[in-house]
């Protein structure tokens, strides 16, 4: 296993919106210095991005080759799959509270802790599957706080499509969006199987018609697993964190 060149630190926030303690796993690039300012990329499913996405190693490589701007990555994880559903799904009981947690508590904490630009275009939200859904919808709700989104195979349903259709400030958000062409029967936490491809294509059509900076890729043969998301991650980061 390659040795990490950057620095991982953990911080805990007592969230008043969620009424629980939330852990932030913060990865600083190798040449991190308080003398410079940094962009922020906040990842839902944070442990998955660090472990299965090999995000820390990729961050080291991209910073060393100057292929992304100076960025600090922040991973936030869930307790279990039911907690994930409760926080990330539009119908989840903590969905709105979690968005407020990101927009008000996490951003404020990071701006106090790190030398950040404190601008929406310097803050990205990233997620896979349902974590991609919460990334998109949080940016839509708070476009003056989050100006960039990476969503890999997001769950898209009628609620998501309606929120996108109603969004007023989509032009303020830069987006990267992928879906695998074989994601037609994806098992969900609720126990059913869902076609991700058709609604993601509908979302693509919606976003293409709007005045947005928007990148979309269909991964040929891609299924709903980290095998494909990990391979796509370098392109995603280089597209959004330029």
N, C-alpha and C positions, 0 to 999 in steps of 0.2 A: 504493500500500500504506500502510495506517495506521501511524503511528509508535507504537512500543511506549512505554507510559508506565511500565511496571515495569522491573525489572532482571533480566537473565539472567546467571547465573554458572555456570561449569563446574567440577566437582570430580571427582577420580578416586579410586576405592577399589581397593586391592589385595585382592581377595577370596581368603581362605584356603579357602573352601568350593568356589569355582569354579576356583581356581588361575589367575586372570587379572585384568587390570585392567579395571574397569568405570567408565564415565563417567556421572556424574549431571548432568543439565542442570536447573538450579534456577531457577525464575521467581518472583521476589518481587513482590508487588503494589506499586502506585505509592507508597503511603504507608507502606511497610515501615519499621519502627523496632525496634531491639533492646529498646526500652522496653516493647513489647507482646508478647503471646504469640500463636502462630499454629497453625492446623490444618495438616495435611500431606495432600496428595493425591499418591500415587506412581503413575505411569503406566507400564505396560509398553507397548511400541511407542511409546516416548516421542517420537521424531522425527516419527512420523506424527501424533500428537496436536498437536504444535506446528505442523507444516507443513500437513497436510490438514485437521486439526481446527480450525486457527486458534485454538488454546487460549490463547496469550498475549493476543491481542486480546480474546477473550471474557472472560478473567480481568480485564483492565482495565475492561471495560464493567460486569461484574457487581459488581466492587468499588466502582466509581464510583457505581453506582446502589444500593449496599448491598443487593444481592440474594443474596449469599452471605456467610458469615462470613469473617473474615480468614484467607486460605489461601495457603500456599506450594505451588506445583506442582513436582513432581520427575519428570523424564522419564528413563527408562532404555531404551536401544535395543539391538537385536541386530546381530550382524555380517552375517548373511545369512539367507535363509529356512530353511536347514538348521540353523543355530545356534539360530534361533527355535524350531524344532521340538524340538530337543534340550533346550532350557531350559523351554519352556512346556507341552509335551504331557505328560500323565500317564505315558505310556510312554517319555518321553525320558530319556536316560542322565544328564542333569544336572538333572532335574526337582526332586528332593528337595534337591539342593545349592542350586539357585536359590531355593527357598522359604526355606532357612536363610539364604542371603545377604540376602534381603529382611528377614526377621524379626530377625536378629541384627546384621548388619553395616550395612545401610542405615539402619535405625532408630537404632542407636547413633550412627552418624556424624551423622545429621541432628539428633538431640537434643543433641549436643555443639556443632554448628555454629550452630543456630538457636534462638531462644526459643520452644520448643514446650511444649504442655501435658503431654506424656509420658503420655497416657492413650489407651486403645484407641479411644474414641469421637472422638478428635481426629485419627485416622489413617484415611485412605481408600486403597483400592487400586482402580485403574481400568484397564480394558483392552477392546479390541475383538477379536472372534473368539477365536483361541487365547490372546491376551493377557487376554481376559476370563475364560477358563477358569483360568489361573494365578492371577488375582486372587481368584476365588471360592475355589479350593482352598487358597490360602495363608491366607486369612482363616479358613476352616474349621479348618485345622490349628493356627493361632495366634490364636484369638479374643480372647485377653487382650492381644494386641498390635495387631490391626487390627479395628476395630469397624464399618467401613463399606466397601461394595463397589459399584462401578459396573461392570456387565458388558453390553456391547453386542454382541449376536449371538454369544454364547460357543459354542465347540465343546462339545457335550454328547454323551457316549457312555456305555456301560454302566459304565465305571470311574468316571466323574464322578457318575453317579446313585447308585452304591453308596457312594461317599464321602460324598455328601450324606445318604443314608439313615442312615449310621452316625454322623454328626456329633452330638456331645453338647451343644454350646453354640451352636446356631443362634440362640437367643433373644438372644445377645449381639451379633449382627451385623445391621446395617441394610443392606438391599440394594435396588439399582435394576437392573432387568433388562428389556432390549428384544430383540425379534426382528422381522425383516421377514417379511411374509406370503409373499413370493415367494422366500425363501431355501431352495428345495427341491432345487437342483442346484448346490451350491457347489464349485468346483474346489479341491483341497487340494494341499499340498506333496508329498504321496505320489502324486499323479497321478490320483486318483480323484475322483468327484463325490459329495457327501454332502448328504443332506437335513438341514438344520439346524432346520427348523420343528417337526417332530414331537417330537424329543427335547427341544427347548427348552420345548415345551408340557408334556411330561412333567415336566421340572424345575420348571416353574411349578406344576403340580399338587402336586408333593412339597413345595415351599416354602410353598404356601398352607395345607397341612395342619399345618405346624409353627408354633410360637409365635414368629413372626418379624415384624419391621417390614419389610415387603416391598412394593415398587412394581413393577408389571409393565405393559408396553405392547407391543402388536403394532403395527408400523408398516405400514399398508396399502400394498401394492405395493412395500414395501422390499426391496431386494436387498442382497447382501453387499459393499457399497462405502461409501467415505467420504462420498459424496453424502448418504446417509441418516444415517450416524453423526454427521456434522458438524451436521446440522439438529437432531438429537436432543440434542446435547451441552448446550445451555443448560438445557433441562428437567432433564437428568440432574444437572447441578451444583447447580441450585437445589433439587432434591429432597433431595439428600444433604448438601450443604454449607450448610445453612440456619443 
